[in-house]
Amino acid sequence: MFHVNPVFAGIEHIQDAMGVCMTLIEGEREAFLIDAGYGTEDVRDFIHTRTDRPVRVILTHGHHDHVLGARWFPEAWMDPADRDEFALRTAAAQRERVAAQAREKHLEIPPDYLTAPIPLPLALPWSGSLDGIPVSETDPGGRKVVLLRVPGHTRGSVMVYLPDDHLLLTGDDWNPCTWLWFPCSIAVQQWKRNMLSAIRAIGQHYGPIEHVLCSHQPMLRTGEELEEYLQEITEEKLSAAPDAEMGSGIHTARLTLSGNGQELVFDRDKFLQAN
C-alpha cells in the first residue's frame, strides 16, 4: 500500500509499504518520479493512478530501497558513478534480504521479485556546471527541474531542486539519520563541503531553499533546518563522536545533533584519513 503526502500543486511525496519515499513531480507534458522504492508493489501501476502524463524515472542513487522499484518501468536514469552499487543492490542476495524483511512486515511480494530483470539505468546527461557542481536543467512542462550531482551518501548521489517551489529533494544525502558509512560513501568532511557548495550554488543561481523533502521522512522540512544541521557538524564534534556498531565491520561513529534528535553515522577511518 502506498501513502500519498501532497506537498504542492503537482508534487506528491509517496511512501511505499516498506517505508521509503519517492516523489512525483507532474508537469504539463510529462511527470518525473524521483526514486522508485523497494518495488514490492507495482509502482508503475500506482503512479499511473496519480497522473496521466508519461513518467520518467530518475534515481538519486543506486541503493536497493530506491532502485528495486525500477523493475516496473522500461527505463530509468541515474548517475553512472553508482552503476556498481546498483548492480550489487539489485542482485539476488539483496533481493532475498528485502523479501525476508517484507515477510516480517506481513507484506506480500510478487512471485518474480527475486528474478525480475531491472534495466541498467541510463546515464544522466550532465549538461552544465554550477560552481563546479554538475547540473542538468529540464522542464516537464511549466516547471523547471534542476538535477545536481552531490557525492556523499554514495559517489553518484543526486539531489533535485525545483526553483518555482523553492523545494530541494535531498535523496539520501540528508535524512533524519544520515548514513555516510557505506563503502560507497565519501568522507564526512567532503560530504559537508559538497552539501554547502550545492546550497550556495542553488541560492546564487535559482533562489533560496525554503523547503526540503528527504527520502526517509514523509514530512516537509525547511531549508533552515538543513543549514543548521550542516553548521552543527564540526571537526571537534566528529572527533568526539562515540563508536556505533552497525554490524558491518566498518569502524563507524554516531553523532547526535540537537535539532529534533537528528543523527549522522559516518566512517571514522575515512574521517581520520581525510584530516
SULDANOR-V534893 format. One record per pair of residues at least 24 apart in sequence whose ideal C-beta (glycine too) atoms are under 8 Angstrom apart, sorted by the first residue. I is the first residue (numbers start at 1). J is the second residue. Records with the same first field share a line. If there is no record, write none. Layout:
# SULDANOR-V534893
I: J, J
This chain:
# SULDANOR-V534893
1: 41
2: 41, 46
3: 218
4: 50
5: 218, 219
7: 167, 211, 213, 220
8: 165, 167
10: 143
11: 162, 165, 167
12: 50
13: 213, 218, 220
14: 46, 50
15: 218
16: 40, 41, 43, 69
17: 41, 102, 105, 107
18: 65, 98, 101, 102, 105, 107
19: 216
20: 65, 66, 215, 216
21: 213, 214, 215, 216, 217, 218
22: 66, 69, 215
23: 160, 169, 213
24: 50, 51
25: 140, 143, 145, 162
26: 50, 51, 53, 140
27: 53, 139, 140, 141, 142, 143, 145
28: 140, 141, 142
29: 53, 54, 140, 141
30: 54, 55, 56, 140, 141
31: 55, 56, 140
32: 56, 57, 58, 140, 145
33: 57, 58
34: 58, 60, 160, 169, 171
35: 59, 60, 66, 67, 69, 171, 215
36: 66, 67, 68, 69, 70, 72, 73, 76
37: 65, 66, 68, 69
38: 64, 65, 68, 69, 98, 102
39: 68, 69, 70, 71, 72, 113
40: 68, 98, 102, 107, 108, 109, 110, 113
42: 72, 110
43: 69, 72, 73
44: 72, 73
45: 72
53: 140
56: 140
58: 124, 147, 158, 160
59: 86, 121, 158
60: 157, 158, 159, 160, 169, 171, 172, 215
61: 85, 153, 154, 156, 157, 158, 171, 172
62: 86, 88, 89, 154, 156, 184
63: 89, 154, 172
64: 89, 90, 94, 95, 98
65: 98
66: 171, 172, 215
67: 118, 121
68: 95, 98, 118
70: 118, 119, 121
71: 116, 117, 118
74: 119
75: 119, 121, 122
76: 119, 121, 122
77: 121, 122, 123, 124
78: 121, 122, 123, 124, 156, 158
79: 123, 124, 149, 156, 157, 158
80: 123, 124, 156
81: 149, 151, 154, 155, 156
82: 154, 155, 156, 157, 184
83: 120, 121, 156
84: 184
85: 154, 156, 184
86: 120, 121
87: 120
90: 118
124: 149, 158
130: 201, 202, 204, 205
131: 197, 200, 201, 204
132: 197
133: 194, 197, 198, 201
146: 202, 206
148: 198, 201, 202
150: 194, 195, 198
151: 186, 190, 191, 194
152: 180, 185, 186, 190, 191, 194, 195
153: 178, 179, 180, 182, 185, 191
154: 182, 184, 185
155: 184, 186
159: 198
161: 202, 206, 209
163: 206, 207
165: 211
166: 207, 208, 209, 210, 211, 223
167: 209, 210, 211, 212, 213
168: 202, 209, 211, 212, 213, 223, 226
169: 212, 213
170: 212, 213, 214, 215, 226
171: 215
172: 215, 216
174: 212, 214, 226, 229
175: 214, 215, 216, 217
176: 214, 216, 217, 260, 262, 263
177: 216, 262, 263, 264, 265
178: 262, 263, 264, 265
179: 265
180: 264, 265, 266, 267
181: 246, 248, 250, 252, 265, 266, 267
183: 250
185: 266, 267, 270
186: 270
187: 267, 270, 271, 273, 274
188: 233, 238, 264, 266, 267, 270, 271, 274
189: 235, 238, 271, 274, 275
190: 274
192: 230, 233
195: 226, 230
196: 230
199: 223, 226, 227, 230
225: 259
228: 259
229: 257, 259, 262
232: 257, 258, 259
233: 257, 264
235: 275
238: 266, 271
241: 266, 268
243: 268
